[in-house]
C-alpha cells in the first residue's frame, strides 16, 4: 500500500531560533514535512514559486517587506495558496489586514506549541477556522470606528512625541484642527490622554512596534 503523501510546509520567519523550532515541531509528525524555510518575504515569495508547498507559515514582522504584503503577492500569483499568518502580536488591525490579504487563518506564536499542527492540518483540508482568542479580537476590532487618514497622521506624530503645535507645523494645519483630530482619536480609541492613545494604537497594530 502506498503511504499517504505528507503535507509540505514552507516557513517564512526571520528569527532563526523560531524557524528551527517550527521545523522540529512540524517534522516530528509523520504526515507533515518542512520543505523550505527562509528569513525574508522576498526569499519566501521566490521559494513558494519554486517549491509549491501545500501550506505556508508566514511571520508578519519581517525585515523589508512584511508578511501581510508578502501574503498578497503570493496569492496574487497563486490564488490556491494556503497561508497561515504567525505573529507575537494580537493587535486586531493586524488580524484584519492579514485576513483581508487572503490569509487562511492567523495564529499567535504563544499558542503555537498546542495549536500549530492542528491548524496546519485544518488549513490543508480547507478548514479556515480562526482560534477563539483571535476571533474575539477581530469582533472587537470590527465594532470600533476606523481612524481617518488625517487622524492617523496626527496620531503617528503624537506617538513620536510631537506637541499639538509641532504636529500643526509638520502637517500645515492649525493647532485648533490638530486639537480636534486628537479629540476624535481619543473618542474612537476610548481613551482620555495622549499616552493611552499611543498605547491603544500599538495594541491595535496602528503604530508599528519596530
Secondary structure, DSSP 8 states (H G I E B T S, - for coil): ------EEEEEE-S-HHHHHHHHHHHHTSTTEEEEEEESSHHHHHHHHHHH--SEEEEESS-SSS-HHHHHHHHHHH-TT--EEEEES---HHHHHHHHHHT-SEEEEGGGHHHHHHHHHHHHHTT-----HHHHHHHHHHHTS----HHHHHHHHHHHTT--HHHHHHHHT--HHHHHHHHHHHHHHHT-SSHHHHHHHHHHTTSS---
